[in-house]
């Protein structure tokens, strides 16, 4: 069910749910232009956590502050994803995966608030999404990771910056790529510890081809942002970039399927007003 167009009658929007619920309504929230208070009530609440709203008590305190006239309203950036046409040689056509019903049309950019990604992270998210809700909220990402880790093969990926002169930022065998507007995803994993929601940049974390056992050992460090010290990890920023892979791969954002590669990602500055703790 969509949000009503009540921008002339309302002062604020209260949104109860997790990252997927917020993601579902982002286009309408941007259109309405009202401040949004996210009440963390989902299995994954990474976006609310990034806003300092870690509990219902935090959301209630923010609400009371807003009602008293001293609420902390902040304009933050959002990411957008644009699906690009797939160019395939005839002999390769039979090898392509079937199209997904949720794929974007090529003229519809899709908003995301936290992190978009592909590769191992997307496959783990797909598996975690079918777990029981209580498990998803209590280590579901980790539970889905380890059965996937030793069966996932690196893929070739090219990331090109479209900020001014085109520059290749990464072109290598890759296990995982994350494009972050906020530092955390996957239930608290600090995949992009330097990301900020108001700097006009996406923080990009790329984990190259790495031995699965080493990657399993590295996994706990992601919760503290210490994975950036590892040689196979590349970290950089861009406001507009293109992502191409050797064959179409699923792109997930905020824990939800969006489309398949190739894609362009871009920052939309100060696109959403939010209430923070």
ZIJOTA-V876012 format. One record per helix or strand of 3 or more residues. SS is the DSSP state (2 for helix, 1 for strand). FROM is the first residue (numbers start at 0). LEN is the number of residues. Records with the same first field share a line. If there is no record, write none. Layout:
SS=FROM-LEN ; FROM-LEN
This chain:
1=11-6 ; 34-6 ; 71-12 ; 109-3 ; 114-5 ; 154-7 ; 166-14 ; 201-7 ; 232-6 ; 239-6 ; 249-4 ; 255-5 ; 262-14
2=18-14 ; 45-5 ; 55-12 ; 89-6 ; 119-9 ; 132-4 ; 139-10 ; 211-13 ; 225-4
